[in-house]
Amino acid sequence: MTNRGFTINERGQLNRFAIEPKVYIDQTSRTGFTEYAEKVNGRLAMIGFV
């Protein structure tokens, strides 16, 4: 039984710890000329100019 982020076990005790979110793996490529690489390059260039 789940209620507002807490769980209750079979003995009726309240679990006061948050429920863990489902974990997923991001499959997008982080190499080559991608939008991510361009953003990182731009941000590093701005830091370099400062």
C-alpha positions as CSV (number, residue, x, y, z in Angstrom):
1,M,0.0,0.0,0.0
2,T,1.4,3.4,-1.0
3,N,0.2,6.7,0.4
4,R,1.8,10.1,-0.1
5,G,5.4,8.8,-0.7
6,F,5.4,6.5,2.4
7,T,4.8,2.8,2.5
8,I,3.3,0.6,5.1
9,N,4.6,-2.9,5.6
10,E,2.6,-6.1,6.3
11,R,2.8,-5.5,10.1
12,G,1.2,-2.0,9.7
13,Q,4.5,-0.1,10.4
14,L,5.0,3.1,8.5
15,N,8.2,3.4,6.4
16,R,9.3,7.0,6.8
17,F,11.8,6.9,4.0
18,A,11.0,8.2,0.5
19,I,10.2,5.7,-2.2
20,E,13.1,5.4,-4.7
21,P,12.3,6.6,-8.2
22,K,12.7,4.3,-11.1
23,V,16.2,4.5,-12.6
24,Y,16.7,4.7,-16.4
25,I,19.8,5.0,-18.6
26,D,20.0,7.9,-21.1
27,Q,20.8,6.3,-24.5
28,T,21.6,9.6,-26.3
29,S,25.1,9.9,-27.8
30,R,27.5,12.4,-26.1
31,T,30.2,12.3,-28.8
32,G,30.7,14.0,-32.1
33,F,29.0,17.2,-33.3
34,T,25.9,17.0,-31.2
35,E,23.8,19.8,-29.7
36,Y,25.2,18.8,-26.2
37,A,28.8,19.1,-27.4
38,E,28.1,22.6,-28.9
39,K,26.5,23.8,-25.6
40,V,29.4,22.5,-23.5
41,N,31.9,24.1,-26.0
42,G,30.1,27.4,-25.8
43,R,29.9,27.4,-22.0
44,L,33.6,26.6,-21.8
45,A,34.4,29.4,-24.3
46,M,32.4,31.9,-22.2
47,I,34.3,30.9,-19.1
48,G,37.6,31.3,-21.0
49,F,36.7,34.8,-22.1
50,V,35.9,35.9,-18.6
